[in-house]
Amino acid sequence: MRILFINQYYWPDYAATAQMLTDLAERLAAKGHEVTVLCSRRPYAGGKAVYQKRETRNGVHILRVSATGGGRKVGLVSRGLDFLSFYASATVKCLLLPCADVVVTLTSPPLIGMLGWFLSMIKGAKHVHWCMDVFPDFLVANNVIRNGGTVHRVLVWLAKRYIRTADAIVVLGRYMKERILTYNPRAGCVHILPVWADGRKIFPVPRDTNWFARKHNIEGKFVVLYSGNIALWDSFDTVVSAAERLANDKDILFLFIGEGFPCEKLKVSVQERRLSNFRFLPYQKRGDLAYSLSSGYAHVVLVGKEAGMRVPSKIFGIMAAGGSIIFIGSRDNEVADIVSNNNIGFIVEDGDVEGFVTAVKTLRDNPRLRDEISQRTRAVFEKDYDITVVTERFDRLLRGLSV
């Protein structure tokens, strides 16, 4: 089967969509599919770096097109121009490519599913939309655009074009499925497939053999860890306020691993409150995640107002490492279900500083509880969220479209 993936980011980028797509594309190529990925020459982080136009890695043919390359460190206007430049370059490139059997569009940039719809119309390819988030719903939820306003109506109209005509839509959970169903897709074409982590590469590492903990001198600390992307509208007020409450607990350290404009805002907030129990590190290499994630005793995952619109992929890396989770957000979303249904951590409403502090202290003071959670977390991960389990399901879905 000839499969074309379209997404702005791919290997070697560290964006979540890039990592998931790299995993899937390489596994499908290993199964004998002819896999091509169309992505940008400019990195997710921005800057002046430019990737090769064309290369093959692990059986996947990578085609990269030009874009302005503002990256995620710039404002919304510059990012919008970056998106538009990728749309234009990707559309021209697709017209020149041989017809694929299946075109899979992700959600980076938003509305790239329109290109999948276009190719299905003019070249007859099957179109699969892999929905990593629900656009434009999350713009409304975060007050970027007005619900029912002109911009919202136009964006909804565009999204409906490819959602209603797609041969298959892959969503990350049941809450996301409920949202997508409001766009009236074809009956029976919405499939729930979570994202994943690689359990062979991310696994629990004992603290006494963890070089990452030694390197950063955190062996004697109870580490509350946040690792991964920070969305523009993510709020860490609950975490920062909790850190302020716990400032006198010298054994507790809040460690944030990430970069970008939102992270800089968080650093300013920490500095303004003069918190010495916060530490920041840049993104870690993917091959080091077993060690960086295992350095945390409690892992922060949050979803703001976008319940049912996205599922942070970081939770599956945490689960692979056997981590205990403190989830900040409402209970009506996929992450809350995973945590509560499997008893692998705590759920705290945004703004409930006392609840967050209690969760941290409970995990700190009960090493036996942490061990029990770790065993449950890893077992659930191996059963439902390991890369082998989920990508095999994805392969079966794509093969079924070609029958």
C-alpha positions as CSV (number, residue, x, y, z in Angstrom):
1,M,0.0,0.0,0.0
2,R,1.3,3.5,-0.8
3,I,0.7,5.8,2.1
4,L,1.3,9.5,2.2
5,F,1.4,11.3,5.6
6,I,1.1,15.1,5.7
7,N,2.2,17.0,8.8
8,Q,4.3,20.1,9.3
9,Y,6.7,18.3,11.6
10,Y,8.6,15.0,11.5
11,W,11.9,13.5,12.6
12,P,14.2,14.9,13.9
13,D,11.7,17.3,15.5
14,Y,10.6,16.8,19.1
15,A,7.0,18.0,18.6
16,A,4.6,15.4,19.9
17,T,3.0,15.0,16.4
18,A,6.4,14.5,14.9
19,Q,7.3,11.8,17.4
20,M,4.1,9.9,17.0
21,L,4.2,10.1,13.2
22,T,7.8,9.0,13.1
23,D,7.0,5.9,15.1
24,L,4.0,5.0,13.0
25,A,5.6,5.7,9.6
26,E,8.6,3.6,10.3
27,R,6.6,0.7,11.7
28,L,4.4,0.7,8.6
29,A,7.4,0.8,6.3
30,A,8.8,-2.2,8.2
31,K,5.6,-4.0,7.4
32,G,6.1,-3.6,3.7
33,H,4.1,-0.4,3.0
34,E,5.5,2.3,0.7
35,V,5.5,5.2,3.1
36,T,6.1,8.9,2.2
37,V,6.0,11.8,4.7
38,L,5.5,15.4,3.5
39,C,6.6,17.9,6.1
40,S,8.4,21.2,6.6
41,R,12.1,22.0,6.2
42,R,12.0,24.2,9.2
43,P,12.1,22.9,12.8
44,Y,9.4,23.1,15.4
45,A,11.6,25.1,17.7
46,G,12.1,27.9,15.1
47,G,15.5,29.4,14.5
48,K,17.7,29.3,11.3
49,A,18.1,25.5,11.0
50,V,16.9,24.0,7.7
51,Y,16.5,20.3,7.1
52,Q,17.3,18.4,3.8
53,K,14.7,18.5,1.1
54,R,14.7,14.8,0.6
55,E,16.0,11.8,2.4
56,T,15.1,8.2,3.4
57,R,15.3,7.0,7.0
58,N,14.3,3.6,8.2
59,G,12.4,2.9,5.0
60,V,10.4,6.1,5.1
61,H,10.8,8.6,2.2
62,I,10.8,12.1,3.7
63,L,10.0,15.1,1.5
64,R,10.4,18.5,3.0
65,V,9.0,21.8,1.6
66,S,9.7,25.4,2.4
67,A,7.9,27.4,5.1
68,T,8.7,30.7,6.9
69,G,9.8,28.8,10.0
70,G,8.8,31.0,12.8
71,G,8.4,28.0,15.1
72,R,6.5,27.8,18.3
73,K,8.6,30.6,20.0
74,V,6.8,33.4,18.1
75,G,3.4,34.9,18.4
76,L,0.1,33.8,16.9
77,V,0.4,36.1,13.8
78,S,3.9,34.8,12.9
79,R,2.8,31.2,13.5
80,G,-0.2,31.8,11.3
81,L,2.1,33.0,8.5
82,D,4.2,29.9,9.1
83,F,1.1,27.7,8.7
84,L,0.0,29.4,5.5
85,S,3.4,29.1,3.9
86,F,3.4,25.4,4.6
87,Y,-0.1,25.0,3.2
88,A,1.0,26.6,0.0
89,S,4.2,24.6,-0.5
90,A,2.6,21.3,0.6
91,T,-0.3,21.8,-1.9
92,V,2.1,22.4,-4.8
93,K,4.2,19.4,-3.9
94,C,1.2,17.1,-3.5
95,L,0.0,18.0,-7.1
96,L,3.4,16.8,-8.4
97,L,3.5,13.5,-6.4
98,P,2.2,10.2,-7.7
99,C,-1.2,9.2,-6.4
100,A,-1.1,7.4,-3.0
101,D,-3.6,4.8,-2.0
102,V,-4.2,6.5,1.4
103,V,-3.4,10.0,2.5
104,V,-3.2,10.6,6.2
105,T,-3.4,14.1,7.5
106,L,-2.6,15.1,11.1
107,T,-3.5,18.4,12.7
108,S,-0.3,20.4,12.4
109,P,-0.9,22.9,11.1
110,P,-4.6,23.3,11.8
111,L,-7.0,22.5,8.9
112,I,-4.3,20.6,7.0
113,G,-7.1,18.0,6.6
114,M,-8.3,20.3,3.7
115,L,-5.3,19.1,1.7
116,G,-6.3,15.4,2.3
117,W,-9.9,16.2,1.2
118,F,-8.5,17.9,-1.9
119,L,-6.3,14.9,-2.8
120,S,-9.2,12.6,-2.3
121,M,-11.3,14.6,-4.7
122,I,-8.7,15.1,-7.5
123,K,-6.7,11.9,-7.2
124,G,-9.1,9.4,-5.7
125,A,-7.0,8.6,-2.7
126,K,-8.6,7.4,0.5
127,H,-8.3,10.1,3.2
128,V,-7.7,9.4,6.9
129,H,-7.7,12.3,9.3
130,W,-5.6,11.6,12.4
131,C,-7.1,14.0,14.8
132,M,-4.6,15.1,17.4
133,D,-6.7,18.0,18.6
134,V,-10.1,19.4,17.7
135,F,-9.9,22.6,15.7
136,P,-11.3,25.2,15.9
137,D,-13.0,24.2,19.2
138,F,-10.0,24.8,21.3
139,L,-9.6,28.4,20.0
140,V,-13.1,29.1,21.3
141,A,-12.4,27.4,24.6
142,N,-9.4,29.6,25.2
143,N,-11.1,32.8,24.1
144,V,-8.9,33.2,21.0
145,I,-12.0,33.5,18.8
146,R,-15.7,34.1,19.6
147,N,-18.1,31.2,19.5
148,G,-20.5,31.8,16.6
149,G,-18.5,34.8,15.2
150,T,-17.5,35.1,11.6
151,V,-14.1,33.6,12.0
152,H,-15.5,30.7,14.0
153,R,-18.2,30.0,11.4
154,V,-15.6,30.1,8.5
155,L,-13.2,27.7,10.3
156,V,-16.1,25.3,11.2
157,W,-17.2,25.3,7.6
158,L,-13.7,24.4,6.4
159,A,-13.3,21.7,9.1
160,K,-16.6,20.1,8.1
161,R,-15.4,19.8,4.5
162,Y,-12.8,17.2,5.3
163,I,-14.4,15.7,8.4
164,R,-17.6,14.9,6.6
165,T,-15.9,13.4,3.6
166,A,-13.0,11.5,5.3
167,D,-12.9,7.7,4.8
168,A,-11.7,7.3,8.4
169,I,-11.1,9.7,11.3
170,V,-8.8,8.6,14.1
171,V,-9.5,10.2,17.5
172,L,-7.6,9.8,20.8
173,G,-10.5,9.0,23.1
174,R,-14.3,8.9,23.6
175,Y,-14.6,12.6,24.6
176,M,-12.8,13.6,21.4
177,K,-15.1,11.2,19.5
178,E,-18.2,13.0,20.9
179,R,-16.9,16.3,19.7
180,I,-16.0,15.1,16.2
181,L,-19.5,13.6,15.9
182,T,-21.0,17.1,16.1
183,Y,-19.3,17.7,12.7
184,N,-21.5,14.9,11.3
185,P,-18.8,12.6,9.8
186,R,-19.7,9.5,7.8
187,A,-21.4,6.8,9.9
188,G,-19.0,4.3,11.3
189,C,-15.8,6.1,10.2
190,V,-14.7,7.5,13.6
191,H,-12.1,5.2,15.3
192,I,-10.7,5.6,18.8
193,L,-6.9,4.9,18.8
194,P,-4.8,6.4,21.6
195,V,-1.3,7.6,21.0
196,W,1.5,5.6,22.7
197,A,5.1,5.4,24.0
198,D,7.7,2.8,23.3
199,G,8.0,0.5,26.3
200,R,11.3,-0.9,25.1
201,K,12.9,2.6,25.2
202,I,11.0,4.1,28.2
203,F,10.9,2.0,31.3
204,P,11.2,2.4,35.1
205,V,14.8,3.2,36.2
206,P,15.6,2.9,39.9
207,R,16.9,6.1,41.4
208,D,20.1,4.6,42.6
209,T,21.1,3.6,39.0
210,N,19.7,6.7,37.3
211,W,22.5,8.8,35.8
212,F,20.1,11.7,35.1
213,A,19.4,12.1,38.8
214,R,23.1,12.1,39.6
215,K,24.0,14.5,36.8
216,H,21.5,17.1,37.9
217,N,22.1,16.5,41.7
218,I,18.5,15.6,42.5
219,E,19.1,12.2,44.1
220,G,18.0,13.4,47.5
221,K,14.9,15.3,46.3
222,F,11.3,14.4,46.0
223,V,10.9,15.6,42.4
224,V,7.6,16.9,41.1
225,L,8.2,16.7,37.3
226,Y,6.6,18.3,34.3
227,S,8.2,17.2,31.1
228,G,7.2,18.1,27.5
229,N,5.4,20.7,25.5
230,I,3.6,23.6,27.1
231,A,0.7,25.0,25.1
232,L,0.3,28.8,24.8
233,W,-2.8,28.8,26.9
234,D,-1.7,26.3,29.6
235,S,-1.9,27.8,33.1
236,F,0.5,26.7,35.8
237,D,-0.9,29.0,38.5
238,T,-2.0,26.0,40.6
239,V,1.5,24.4,40.4
240,V,3.3,27.7,41.1
241,S,1.0,28.5,44.1
242,A,1.5,25.0,45.4
243,A,5.3,25.4,45.1
244,E,5.0,28.6,47.1
245,R,3.1,26.7,49.8
246,L,5.7,24.0,49.9
247,A,8.7,26.4,49.9
248,N,9.7,25.3,53.4
249,D,9.7,21.6,52.5
250,K,13.4,21.6,51.4
251,D,13.2,18.0,50.1
252,I,10.6,18.8,47.4
253,L,11.8,20.1,44.1
254,F,9.6,21.2,41.1
255,L,11.5,20.3,37.9
256,F,10.2,21.6,34.5
257,I,11.7,20.2,31.3
258,G,10.7,22.2,28.3
259,E,11.3,25.3,26.2
260,G,9.5,28.0,24.3
261,F,7.5,31.2,25.0
262,P,5.1,29.6,27.6
263,C,8.0,28.3,29.5
264,E,9.6,31.7,29.6
265,K,6.4,33.1,31.1
266,L,6.5,30.4,33.7
267,K,10.1,31.3,34.6
268,V,9.1,34.9,35.1
269,S,6.3,33.9,37.4
270,V,8.7,31.8,39.5
271,Q,11.2,34.6,39.7
272,E,8.6,37.1,40.7
273,R,7.7,34.8,43.6
274,R,11.3,34.2,44.4
275,L,10.9,30.4,44.5
276,S,14.1,28.5,45.0
277,N,12.3,25.1,44.8
278,F,11.9,25.4,41.0
279,R,14.4,24.2,38.4
280,F,14.2,24.4,34.6
281,L,16.0,22.1,32.1
282,P,15.7,22.1,28.3
283,Y,14.1,19.3,26.3
284,Q,15.9,16.0,26.7
285,K,16.9,13.6,23.9
286,R,14.2,11.0,23.2
287,G,16.7,8.3,24.0
288,D,17.2,9.7,27.5
289,L,13.5,9.8,28.4
290,A,13.6,6.6,30.5
291,Y,16.1,8.3,32.8
292,S,14.6,11.8,32.9
293,L,11.0,10.6,33.5
294,S,12.1,8.1,36.1
295,S,13.7,11.0,38.1
296,G,10.2,12.2,39.0
297,Y,8.2,10.8,41.9
298,A,5.1,12.8,41.0
299,H,4.3,13.8,37.4
300,V,2.2,16.8,36.5
301,V,-0.2,16.5,33.5
302,L,-2.8,19.2,32.8
303,V,-5.6,19.9,30.4
304,G,-7.2,23.3,30.6
305,K,-10.4,24.2,29.0
306,E,-9.8,21.9,26.1
307,A,-11.4,18.8,27.6
308,G,-12.2,16.4,24.8
309,M,-10.1,18.4,22.3
310,R,-6.6,17.0,23.0
311,V,-4.9,14.3,25.0
312,P,-1.3,15.2,26.1
313,S,0.9,12.4,24.8
314,K,3.2,12.9,27.7
315,I,0.9,10.8,29.9
316,F,1.9,7.6,28.0
317,G,5.6,8.2,28.5
318,I,5.0,8.7,32.2
319,M,3.0,5.5,32.3
320,A,5.8,3.6,30.5
321,A,8.2,4.9,33.2
322,G,5.9,3.7,35.9
323,G,5.2,7.2,37.2
324,S,2.5,8.5,39.6
325,I,0.3,11.1,38.0
326,I,-1.2,14.3,39.4
327,F,-3.7,15.5,36.8
328,I,-4.9,19.1,36.8
329,G,-8.2,19.6,35.1
330,S,-11.8,18.5,34.9
331,R,-13.0,14.9,35.2
332,D,-14.7,14.8,31.9
333,N,-11.7,14.0,29.7
334,E,-9.6,11.1,28.6
335,V,-6.7,11.7,31.0
336,A,-8.9,11.9,34.0
337,D,-10.5,8.6,33.0
338,I,-7.1,6.9,32.6
339,V,-6.0,8.1,36.0
340,S,-9.2,7.3,37.9
341,N,-10.2,4.1,36.2
342,N,-6.7,2.6,36.8
343,N,-6.0,4.2,40.2
344,I,-2.7,5.5,39.1
345,G,-2.7,9.0,40.7
346,F,-4.7,12.0,41.7
347,I,-7.1,14.3,40.0
348,V,-7.1,18.0,41.1
349,E,-9.3,20.7,39.7
350,D,-7.5,23.7,38.3
351,G,-7.2,26.3,41.1
352,D,-7.3,23.7,43.9
353,V,-3.9,24.5,45.4
354,E,-4.6,22.7,48.6
355,G,-5.6,19.5,46.7
356,F,-2.4,19.6,44.7
357,V,-0.3,20.1,47.9
358,T,-2.1,17.2,49.5
359,A,-1.4,15.0,46.5
360,V,2.3,15.8,46.6
361,K,2.7,15.2,50.3
362,T,0.7,11.9,50.1
363,L,3.1,10.6,47.4
364,R,6.1,11.9,49.2
365,D,5.2,10.3,52.5
366,N,4.1,6.9,51.2
367,P,6.8,5.2,49.2
368,R,4.8,1.9,49.3
369,L,1.9,3.7,47.7
370,R,4.3,5.0,45.0
371,D,5.6,1.5,44.3
372,E,2.0,0.1,44.0
373,I,1.0,2.9,41.6
374,S,4.2,2.3,39.6
375,Q,3.4,-1.4,39.1
376,R,-0.2,-0.7,38.1
377,T,0.8,2.1,35.7
378,R,3.3,0.0,33.9
379,A,0.9,-2.9,33.6
380,V,-1.9,-0.7,32.1
381,F,0.6,0.8,29.7
382,E,1.8,-2.6,28.4
383,K,-1.7,-3.7,27.9
384,D,-3.3,-0.7,26.2
385,Y,-0.7,2.0,25.3
386,D,2.5,0.4,24.2
387,I,3.7,1.3,20.6
388,T,3.4,-2.3,19.4
389,V,-0.3,-2.7,20.5
390,V,-1.6,0.6,19.1
391,T,0.4,0.8,15.8
392,E,-0.8,-2.7,15.0
393,R,-4.3,-1.5,15.3
394,F,-3.5,1.5,13.1
395,D,-2.1,-0.9,10.4
396,R,-5.2,-3.0,10.4
397,L,-7.4,0.1,10.0
398,L,-5.4,1.3,7.0
399,R,-5.3,-2.1,5.4
400,G,-9.1,-2.3,5.8
401,L,-9.5,0.8,3.7
402,S,-7.8,-0.7,0.7
403,V,-10.1,-3.8,0.6
